[in-house]
Amino acid sequence: MIIGYARVSTEDQHLDAQIAALEAIGAERIFAEKISGTKKSRPELNRMIEQLRDGDVVVVTKYDRLSRSLQDLLSIVEAVGAQGAGFRSLAEDIDTTTPAGRLVFHVFASIAQFERERISERTKEGLVAARKRGRVGGRPPALSAERSAEVVRMRDQEGRGIAELARLFEVSPNTIRRA
């Protein structure tokens, strides 16, 4: 069965063109929603994936209708494949039901994985270089060494509770516990 998925980001946009294109290629069922592609939880997408059966093909007019990031697209197509279904994007001519389509899709996936790893390497290299220049990342500590020692003294010697110390030092209880 050919199953269509159509999505627009805002309420003032229209699904008409996508639905017409999906009907034109023979989609027997179309799941449509008006929600941002960056949202992790998309009810119609989730419902569609749950209802997929072996041999179904999910069709979108453009792959960005399914997802805004390549990483998210890969995980959605993986979920579709886990149900025994294929994926097809009309505009990009990607069709995971054919050997050539799977190859193209896997090339995209490999490039995305390579780029993620390169970003990670560059980030780590940048952090090392910053540390060599004396820069330390992250938030500054909420309590100085002196104030931290005072917290410990007040807890141990005066028997004050964590909640009381947190209010007194204007920090979270977790900060007091770490001290």
Residue frames as a rotation matrix with the C-alpha (Angstrom) as fourth column:
MET 1
0.582 0.813 0.000 0.00
0.813 -0.582 0.000 0.00
0.000 0.000 -1.000 0.00
ILE 2
-0.429 -0.648 0.629 1.24
0.604 -0.724 -0.334 3.49
0.672 0.236 0.702 -0.83
ILE 3
0.463 0.500 -0.732 0.93
0.883 -0.328 0.335 5.74
-0.072 -0.801 -0.594 2.21
GLY 4
0.088 -0.385 0.919 1.42
0.452 -0.806 -0.381 9.48
0.887 0.449 0.104 1.93
TYR 5
0.139 -0.067 -0.988 2.69
0.939 -0.308 0.153 11.88
-0.315 -0.949 0.020 4.55
ALA 6
0.057 -0.048 0.997 2.15
0.537 -0.840 -0.071 15.63
0.841 0.540 -0.022 4.17
ARG 7
0.218 -0.038 -0.975 3.24
0.936 -0.274 0.220 18.34
-0.276 -0.961 -0.024 6.58
VAL 8
0.186 -0.226 0.956 3.37
0.314 -0.909 -0.275 22.11
0.931 0.351 -0.098 6.78
SER 9
-0.653 -0.646 -0.395 4.89
0.568 -0.073 -0.820 24.11
0.501 -0.760 0.415 9.61
THR 10
-0.950 0.275 -0.151 2.22
-0.101 -0.724 -0.682 26.68
-0.296 -0.633 0.716 10.37
GLU 11
-0.279 0.946 0.166 -1.55
0.493 0.289 -0.821 26.91
-0.824 -0.147 -0.547 10.48
ASP 12
0.346 0.461 -0.818 -1.69
-0.370 -0.734 -0.570 29.52
-0.863 0.499 -0.083 7.70
GLN 13
-0.665 -0.553 -0.502 0.09
-0.703 0.236 0.670 27.23
-0.252 0.799 -0.546 5.21
HIS 14
0.430 0.895 -0.117 -1.88
-0.859 0.366 -0.358 24.79
-0.278 0.254 0.926 3.06
LEU 15
-0.314 -0.463 0.829 -1.49
-0.281 0.879 0.384 21.05
-0.907 -0.112 -0.407 2.51
ASP 16
0.619 0.776 -0.118 -3.47
-0.347 0.136 -0.928 21.04
-0.704 0.615 0.354 -0.76
ALA 17
0.429 -0.501 -0.751 -0.52
-0.879 -0.039 -0.476 20.81
0.209 0.864 -0.457 -3.19
GLN 18
-0.653 -0.706 0.274 1.17
-0.754 0.639 -0.149 18.01
-0.070 -0.304 -0.950 -1.25
ILE 19
-0.229 0.658 0.718 -2.04
-0.227 0.681 -0.697 16.03
-0.946 -0.323 -0.007 -0.91
ALA 20
0.728 0.490 -0.479 -2.80
-0.540 -0.019 -0.841 16.43
-0.422 0.871 0.251 -4.63
ALA 21
0.005 -0.818 -0.576 0.70
-0.942 0.190 -0.277 15.18
0.335 0.544 -0.769 -5.56
LEU 22
-0.757 -0.270 0.595 0.36
-0.532 0.784 -0.320 12.19
-0.380 -0.559 -0.737 -3.21
GLU 23
0.209 0.905 0.370 -3.07
-0.237 0.414 -0.879 11.33
-0.949 0.096 0.301 -4.59
ALA 24
0.588 -0.006 -0.809 -1.68
-0.799 -0.157 -0.580 11.61
-0.124 0.988 -0.097 -8.15
ILE 25
-0.426 -0.803 -0.418 0.91
-0.816 0.540 -0.206 8.89
0.391 0.253 -0.885 -7.49
GLY 26
0.019 0.588 -0.809 -1.75
-0.187 0.797 0.575 6.61
0.982 0.140 0.125 -6.00
ALA 27
-0.925 -0.310 0.218 -1.48
-0.250 0.067 -0.966 7.10
0.285 -0.948 -0.140 -2.24
GLU 28
-0.265 0.857 -0.442 -4.30
0.393 0.515 0.762 5.10
0.880 0.028 -0.473 -0.69
ARG 29
0.660 0.382 -0.646 -3.96
0.743 -0.206 0.637 6.72
0.110 -0.901 -0.420 2.73
ILE 30
-0.077 -0.669 0.739 -2.54
0.327 -0.717 -0.615 10.14
0.942 0.195 0.274 3.57
PHE 31
0.333 0.045 -0.942 -1.45
0.936 -0.133 0.325 11.30
-0.111 -0.990 -0.086 7.00
ALA 32
-0.040 -0.281 0.959 -1.31
0.476 -0.849 -0.229 15.10
0.879 0.447 0.167 7.18
GLU 33
0.427 0.188 -0.884 -0.46
0.893 -0.238 0.381 17.56
-0.139 -0.953 -0.270 9.92
LYS 34
0.521 -0.245 0.817 0.36
0.091 -0.937 -0.338 21.19
0.848 0.250 -0.466 10.57
ILE 35
0.937 -0.334 -0.106 3.35
0.117 0.015 0.993 21.12
-0.330 -0.943 0.053 12.90
SER 36
0.486 -0.828 -0.281 7.00
-0.864 -0.503 -0.015 22.14
-0.128 0.250 -0.960 12.76
GLY 37
0.713 -0.296 -0.636 9.39
-0.148 0.823 -0.549 19.58
0.685 0.485 0.543 11.29
THR 38
-0.374 -0.897 0.235 11.74
-0.427 -0.058 -0.903 20.21
0.824 -0.437 -0.361 14.21
LYS 39
0.190 0.516 0.835 9.23
-0.982 0.102 0.160 18.83
-0.003 -0.850 0.526 16.73
LYS 40
-0.843 -0.534 0.070 10.23
-0.538 0.841 -0.061 15.39
-0.026 -0.090 -0.996 18.00
SER 41
-0.644 0.687 0.336 6.65
0.392 0.674 -0.627 14.33
-0.657 -0.272 -0.703 18.66
ARG 42
-0.690 0.494 -0.529 4.43
-0.723 -0.506 0.471 14.55
-0.035 0.707 0.706 15.61
PRO 43
-0.218 0.659 0.720 1.18
-0.515 0.549 -0.659 12.67
-0.829 -0.514 0.220 16.26
GLU 44
0.758 0.570 -0.318 0.27
-0.553 0.300 -0.778 11.86
-0.347 0.765 0.542 12.65
LEU 45
0.084 -0.819 -0.568 3.82
-0.823 0.264 -0.503 10.75
0.562 0.510 -0.652 11.79
ASN 46
-0.722 -0.349 0.597 3.91
-0.667 0.581 -0.467 8.51
-0.184 -0.735 -0.652 14.86
ARG 47
0.154 0.877 0.455 0.45
-0.493 0.467 -0.734 7.09
-0.856 -0.111 0.504 14.05
MET 48
0.665 0.041 -0.745 1.52
-0.738 0.185 -0.649 6.41
0.112 0.982 0.153 10.46
ILE 49
-0.360 -0.899 -0.251 4.68
-0.796 0.436 -0.420 4.55
0.487 0.048 -0.872 11.52
GLU 50
-0.572 0.204 0.794 2.69
-0.584 0.579 -0.569 2.46
-0.576 -0.790 -0.212 14.03
GLN 51
0.406 0.890 0.206 0.23
-0.412 0.380 -0.828 1.39
-0.816 0.252 0.521 11.31
LEU 52
0.030 -0.464 -0.885 2.79
-0.999 0.022 -0.045 0.44
0.040 0.885 -0.463 8.65
ARG 53
0.719 0.178 0.672 2.84
-0.221 0.975 -0.022 -3.12
-0.659 -0.133 0.741 7.40
ASP 54
-0.290 -0.852 0.437 5.38
0.164 0.405 0.899 -5.16
-0.943 0.332 0.022 5.51
GLY 55
-0.381 0.051 0.923 5.50
0.907 0.213 0.363 -4.01
-0.179 0.976 -0.127 1.89
ASP 56
0.743 0.636 -0.211 4.00
0.597 -0.771 -0.222 -0.55
-0.304 0.039 -0.952 2.45
VAL 57
-0.329 -0.804 0.496 5.76
0.891 -0.438 -0.118 2.47
0.312 0.403 0.860 0.92
VAL 58
0.345 0.331 -0.879 5.77
0.639 -0.768 -0.038 5.85
-0.687 -0.548 -0.476 2.67
VAL 59
-0.130 -0.321 0.938 5.81
0.930 -0.367 0.003 8.68
0.343 0.873 0.346 0.12
VAL 60
0.212 0.139 -0.967 6.51
0.499 -0.867 -0.015 12.38
-0.840 -0.479 -0.253 0.69
THR 61
0.952 0.150 0.265 6.64
0.305 -0.462 -0.833 15.16
-0.003 0.874 -0.486 -1.88
LYS 62
0.290 -0.915 0.279 10.03
-0.376 -0.377 -0.846 16.36
0.880 0.141 -0.454 -0.53
TYR 63
-0.045 -0.336 -0.941 12.15
0.632 0.720 -0.287 14.77
0.774 -0.607 0.180 2.15
ASP 64
-0.921 -0.314 0.232 12.06
0.045 -0.676 -0.736 17.99
0.387 -0.667 0.636 4.22
ARG 65
0.005 0.972 0.234 8.33
-0.683 -0.167 0.711 17.35
0.730 -0.164 0.664 4.73
LEU 66
0.577 0.135 -0.806 9.35
0.313 0.875 0.370 14.31
0.755 -0.465 0.462 6.77
SER 67
0.527 -0.482 -0.700 12.22
0.795 -0.010 0.606 15.96
-0.300 -0.876 0.378 8.63
ARG 68
0.977 -0.212 0.004 14.28
-0.204 -0.947 -0.247 19.15
0.056 0.240 -0.969 8.84
SER 69
0.152 -0.974 0.166 17.56
-0.900 -0.067 0.432 17.44
-0.409 -0.215 -0.887 9.74
LEU 70
0.041 -0.216 -0.976 19.28
-0.735 0.655 -0.176 14.63
0.677 0.724 -0.132 7.89
GLN 71
-0.911 -0.409 0.058 19.96
-0.321 0.614 -0.721 12.81
0.259 -0.675 -0.690 11.15
ASP 72
-0.421 0.845 0.331 16.25
-0.512 0.080 -0.855 12.88
-0.749 -0.529 0.399 12.04
LEU 73
0.312 0.495 -0.811 15.35
-0.950 0.169 -0.262 11.80
0.007 0.852 0.523 8.50
LEU 74
-0.451 -0.581 -0.677 17.67
-0.562 0.775 -0.291 8.81
0.694 0.249 -0.676 8.82
SER 75
-0.952 0.097 0.290 16.10
-0.205 0.501 -0.841 7.72
-0.226 -0.860 -0.457 12.11
ILE 76
-0.031 0.997 -0.070 12.56
-0.709 -0.071 -0.702 8.09
-0.705 0.028 0.709 10.71
VAL 77
0.255 0.074 -0.964 13.42
-0.890 0.408 -0.204 6.10
0.379 0.910 0.170 7.58
GLU 78
-0.801 -0.555 -0.225 15.04
-0.388 0.767 -0.511 3.48
0.456 -0.322 -0.830 9.84
ALA 79
-0.652 0.643 0.402 11.79
-0.358 0.206 -0.911 3.27
-0.669 -0.737 0.096 11.86
VAL 80
0.317 0.741 -0.592 9.82
-0.894 0.025 -0.448 2.91
-0.317 0.671 0.671 8.60
GLY 81
-0.118 -0.476 -0.871 12.19
-0.735 0.632 -0.245 0.16
0.667 0.612 -0.425 7.46
ALA 82
-0.920 -0.224 0.320 11.88
-0.390 0.586 -0.711 -1.64
-0.029 -0.779 -0.626 10.81
GLN 83
-0.104 0.962 0.251 8.15
-0.534 0.159 -0.831 -1.99
-0.839 -0.220 0.497 10.07
GLY 84
-0.294 -0.086 0.952 9.02
0.558 0.793 0.244 -3.66
-0.776 0.603 -0.185 6.75
ALA 85
0.773 0.631 0.070 8.07
0.461 -0.483 -0.744 -0.60
-0.435 0.607 -0.665 4.70
GLY 86
-0.192 -0.801 0.567 9.97
0.979 -0.200 0.049 1.45
0.074 0.564 0.822 2.15
PHE 87
0.178 0.166 -0.970 10.45
0.360 -0.928 -0.093 5.19
-0.916 -0.333 -0.225 1.76
ARG 88
-0.163 -0.190 0.968 10.11
0.984 -0.101 0.146 7.37
0.070 0.977 0.203 -1.32
SER 89
-0.062 0.096 -0.993 10.62
0.252 -0.962 -0.108 11.11
-0.966 -0.257 0.035 -1.84
LEU 90
0.656 0.456 0.602 9.22
0.660 0.041 -0.750 12.47
-0.367 0.889 -0.273 -5.09
ALA 91
0.955 -0.239 -0.175 11.33
-0.285 -0.903 -0.322 15.64
-0.081 0.357 -0.931 -5.48
GLU 92
0.149 -0.981 0.126 14.70
-0.878 -0.073 0.473 14.08
-0.455 -0.181 -0.872 -4.63
ASP 93
0.491 0.136 -0.860 13.93
-0.679 0.678 -0.281 10.81
0.545 0.722 0.426 -6.44
ILE 94
-0.710 -0.604 0.362 14.90
-0.695 0.516 -0.502 8.71
0.116 -0.607 -0.786 -3.42
ASP 95
0.475 0.845 -0.246 13.24
-0.784 0.534 0.318 5.30
0.400 0.042 0.916 -3.30
THR 96
-0.382 -0.688 0.618 14.47
-0.899 0.430 -0.077 2.78
-0.213 -0.585 -0.783 -0.72
THR 97
0.517 0.592 0.619 12.37
-0.380 0.806 -0.454 0.06
-0.767 0.000 0.641 -2.35
THR 98
0.955 -0.269 -0.123 14.94
-0.022 0.348 -0.937 -0.22
0.295 0.898 0.327 -5.16
PRO 99
0.469 -0.851 -0.238 18.63
0.872 0.402 0.281 -1.18
-0.144 -0.339 0.930 -4.92
ALA 100
-0.297 -0.589 0.751 19.74
0.693 -0.674 -0.255 2.11
0.657 0.445 0.608 -6.52
GLY 101
0.394 0.548 0.737 17.50
-0.139 -0.758 0.638 4.11
0.908 -0.354 -0.223 -4.19
ARG 102
0.950 -0.112 -0.291 18.90
0.312 0.335 0.889 2.33
-0.003 -0.936 0.353 -1.14
LEU 103
0.053 -0.991 0.127 22.42
0.991 0.036 -0.130 3.08
0.125 0.132 0.983 -2.39
VAL 104
-0.193 -0.072 0.979 21.66
0.267 -0.963 -0.019 6.80
0.944 0.258 0.205 -2.79
PHE 105
0.755 0.553 0.352 20.00
-0.195 -0.323 0.926 6.92
0.626 -0.768 -0.136 0.61
HIS 106
0.788 -0.509 -0.347 22.95
0.598 0.498 0.628 5.13
-0.147 -0.702 0.697 2.26
VAL 107
-0.198 -0.833 0.516 25.40
0.833 -0.421 -0.360 7.50
0.517 0.358 0.777 0.57
PHE 108
0.174 0.350 0.920 23.44
-0.177 -0.908 0.379 10.40
0.969 -0.229 -0.096 2.12
ALA 109
0.972 0.228 -0.056 23.53
-0.003 0.254 0.967 8.59
0.235 -0.940 0.247 5.47
SER 110
0.382 -0.908 -0.172 27.29
0.924 0.381 0.038 8.02
0.031 -0.173 0.984 5.21
ILE 111
-0.286 -0.453 0.844 27.92
0.460 -0.838 -0.293 11.67
0.840 0.305 0.448 4.35
ALA 112
0.524 0.554 0.647 25.77
-0.320 -0.576 0.752 12.76
0.789 -0.601 -0.125 7.30
GLN 113
0.922 -0.236 -0.306 27.65
0.387 0.549 0.741 10.42
-0.007 -0.802 0.598 9.65
PHE 114
-0.001 -0.971 0.237 31.00
0.943 -0.080 -0.322 11.69
0.332 0.224 0.916 8.32
GLU 115
-0.118 0.010 0.993 29.92
0.073 -0.997 0.019 15.30
0.990 0.074 0.117 8.87
ARG 116
0.870 0.454 0.191 28.73
-0.175 -0.079 0.981 14.57
0.461 -0.888 0.011 12.44
GLU 117
0.659 -0.688 -0.305 32.10
0.744 0.536 0.399 12.98
-0.111 -0.490 0.865 13.24
ARG 118
-0.224 -0.747 0.626 34.01
0.760 -0.536 -0.368 15.91
0.610 0.393 0.687 11.69
ILE 119
0.311 0.411 0.857 31.98
-0.217 -0.847 0.485 18.41
0.925 -0.337 -0.174 13.73
SER 120
0.989 0.044 -0.143 32.74
0.118 0.355 0.927 16.40
0.092 -0.934 0.346 16.87
GLU 121
0.255 -0.967 -0.020 36.48
0.965 0.255 -0.061 16.34
0.064 -0.004 0.998 16.04
ARG 122
-0.221 -0.325 0.919 36.56
0.409 -0.887 -0.215 20.08
0.885 0.329 0.329 15.34
THR 123
0.676 0.536 0.506 34.74
-0.256 -0.474 0.843 20.79
0.691 -0.699 -0.183 18.60
LYS 124
0.870 -0.398 -0.292 37.19
0.476 0.519 0.710 18.68
-0.131 -0.756 0.641 20.61
GLU 125
-0.058 -0.929 0.367 40.17
0.943 -0.172 -0.284 20.31
0.327 0.329 0.886 18.88
GLY 126
0.037 0.163 0.986 38.74
0.070 -0.985 0.160 23.75
0.997 0.063 -0.048 19.64
LEU 127
0.932 0.340 0.125 38.25
-0.116 -0.048 0.992 22.88
0.343 -0.939 -0.005 23.31
VAL 128
0.526 -0.820 -0.226 41.84
0.840 0.458 0.290 21.61
-0.134 -0.342 0.930 23.60
ALA 129
-0.258 -0.618 0.743 43.17
0.715 -0.639 -0.283 24.77
0.649 0.458 0.607 21.96
ALA 130
0.396 0.482 0.781 41.06
-0.166 -0.799 0.577 26.95
0.903 -0.359 -0.237 24.26
ARG 131
0.969 -0.066 -0.239 42.34
0.247 0.331 0.911 25.10
0.019 -0.941 0.337 27.35
LYS 132
0.111 -0.991 0.079 45.92
0.989 0.102 -0.105 25.66
0.096 0.090 0.991 26.19
ARG 133
-0.334 -0.174 0.926 45.13
0.293 -0.953 -0.073 29.39
0.896 0.247 0.370 26.04
GLY 134
-0.989 -0.121 -0.086 43.83
0.110 -0.203 -0.973 29.20
0.100 -0.972 0.214 29.63
ARG 135
-0.400 0.914 0.076 40.14
-0.872 -0.404 0.277 29.20
0.283 0.045 0.958 28.82
VAL 136
-0.965 0.198 0.174 37.90
0.102 0.890 -0.445 26.76
-0.243 -0.411 -0.879 30.61
GLY 137
-0.639 0.769 -0.010 34.47
-0.155 -0.116 0.981 25.97
0.753 0.628 0.193 29.22
GLY 138
-0.235 0.690 -0.685 31.20
0.810 0.529 0.254 25.66
0.538 -0.495 -0.683 31.03
ARG 139
0.653 0.558 0.512 29.40
0.127 -0.747 0.652 27.80
0.747 -0.361 -0.559 33.54
PRO 140
-0.438 -0.760 0.480 31.34
-0.429 -0.292 -0.855 29.43
0.790 -0.580 -0.198 36.34
PRO 141
-0.620 0.199 -0.759 30.85
0.621 0.716 -0.320 27.69
0.480 -0.669 -0.568 39.70
ALA 142
0.352 0.856 0.379 27.82
0.281 -0.483 0.830 28.90
0.893 -0.185 -0.410 41.66
LEU 143
0.995 -0.085 -0.057 29.83
0.038 -0.211 0.977 28.82
-0.095 -0.974 -0.207 44.87
SER 144
0.338 -0.940 0.040 33.41
-0.691 -0.277 -0.668 30.00
0.639 0.198 -0.743 45.30
ALA 145
-0.184 -0.503 -0.844 35.83
0.259 0.804 -0.535 27.74
0.948 -0.317 -0.017 47.20
GLU 146
-0.950 -0.192 0.245 35.37
-0.152 -0.403 -0.903 29.90
0.272 -0.895 0.354 50.30
ARG 147
-0.221 0.951 0.217 31.58
-0.973 -0.230 0.019 29.82
0.068 -0.206 0.976 50.14
SER 148
0.308 0.272 -0.912 31.65
-0.351 0.923 0.156 26.07
0.884 0.272 0.380 49.50
ALA 149
-0.620 -0.602 -0.503 33.80
0.300 0.410 -0.861 25.58
0.725 -0.685 -0.073 52.62
GLU 150
-0.824 0.384 0.417 31.33
-0.566 -0.592 -0.573 27.76
0.027 -0.708 0.705 54.54
VAL 151
0.184 0.910 -0.371 28.43
-0.837 0.343 0.427 25.55
0.516 0.232 0.825 53.37
VAL 152
0.039 -0.253 -0.967 30.25
0.158 0.957 -0.244 22.44
0.987 -0.143 0.077 54.61
ARG 153
-0.906 -0.423 -0.019 31.05
0.107 -0.185 -0.977 24.11
0.410 -0.887 0.213 57.96
MET 154
-0.534 0.769 0.353 27.46
-0.844 -0.512 -0.160 25.28
0.058 -0.383 0.922 58.48
ARG 155
0.353 0.664 -0.659 26.07
-0.588 0.705 0.396 21.83
0.728 0.248 0.639 57.63
ASP 156
-0.012 -0.457 -0.889 28.55
0.342 0.834 -0.433 19.86
0.940 -0.309 0.146 59.75
GLN 157
-0.855 -0.464 -0.233 29.01
0.371 -0.231 -0.899 22.17
0.364 -0.855 0.370 62.74
GLU 158
-0.804 0.582 0.124 25.70
-0.572 -0.700 -0.427 24.01
-0.162 -0.414 0.896 62.90
GLY 159
-0.733 0.494 0.468 23.53
0.374 0.867 -0.329 21.16
-0.568 -0.066 -0.820 61.60
ARG 160
-0.228 0.657 -0.719 21.70
-0.619 -0.668 -0.414 23.28
-0.752 0.350 0.558 59.03
GLY 161
0.236 0.453 0.860 19.63
0.344 0.789 -0.510 21.53
-0.909 0.416 0.030 56.38
ILE 162
-0.599 -0.480 0.642 20.23
0.719 0.031 0.694 21.49
-0.353 0.877 0.326 52.64
ALA 163
0.193 0.763 0.617 17.07
0.900 -0.387 0.198 23.48
0.390 0.517 -0.762 51.85
GLU 164
0.829 0.092 -0.552 17.97
0.410 -0.772 0.486 26.15
-0.381 -0.629 -0.678 54.39
LEU 165
-0.130 -0.968 -0.215 21.53
0.321 -0.246 0.915 26.46
-0.938 0.050 0.342 53.06
ALA 166
-0.429 0.038 0.902 20.23
0.903 0.040 0.428 26.65
-0.019 0.998 -0.052 49.48
ARG 167
0.652 0.716 0.248 17.96
0.699 -0.695 0.168 29.58
0.292 0.064 -0.954 50.40
LEU 168
0.681 -0.430 -0.592 20.71
0.282 -0.592 0.755 31.29
-0.676 -0.681 -0.282 52.41
PHE 169
-0.370 -0.927 -0.059 23.30
0.188 -0.137 0.972 31.05
-0.910 0.348 0.225 49.61
GLU 170
0.319 0.657 -0.683 20.70
-0.573 -0.440 -0.692 31.55
-0.755 0.612 0.235 46.84
VAL 171
-0.635 -0.470 -0.614 21.64
-0.769 0.465 0.439 28.38
0.079 0.751 -0.656 44.96
SER 172
0.300 0.768 -0.566 19.87
-0.650 0.599 0.469 25.10
0.699 0.227 0.678 44.19
PRO 173
0.708 0.003 0.706 19.80
-0.606 0.516 0.605 22.24
-0.362 -0.856 0.368 46.69
ASN 174
0.909 -0.395 0.131 21.88
0.410 0.790 -0.456 20.18
0.076 0.468 0.880 44.22
THR 175
0.340 -0.812 0.474 24.63
-0.129 -0.539 -0.832 22.82
0.932 0.222 -0.288 44.37
ILE 176
0.307 -0.171 0.936 24.64
-0.944 -0.178 0.277 22.49
0.119 -0.969 -0.216 48.17
ARG 177
0.906 0.055 0.419 24.82
-0.150 0.968 0.199 18.69
-0.395 -0.243 0.886 47.89
ARG 178
0.723 -0.680 0.118 27.77
0.392 0.264 -0.881 18.90
0.569 0.684 0.457 45.48
ALA 179
0.236 -0.634 0.737 29.57
-0.611 -0.686 -0.395 21.23
0.756 -0.357 -0.549 47.90
